[in-house]
Amino acid sequence: MEIKYKPIVRGFTTNETKSESQQMYGTPESHVWEMMQTSSASVVTLNKKTGEIRFVKTSGYEVIRQK
């Protein structure tokens, strides 16, 4: 008795789309803020892009000037 095997060819498809890798050409946010220490417990930060100035304390921050 001879047993014959026939290969079954199946096509697998997915509905997934390939996502393009995201490229950033802008300035990272960490490079936009400049910090100046005013005392041991407070810092003034300047957003060089928007001009926003914040007074930062250990209890939080206060926006001094916002564009």
Secondary structure, DSSP 8 states (H G I E B T S, - for coil): -------------------------S--GGGTEEEEEEETTEEEEEETTT--EEEEETTEEEEEE--
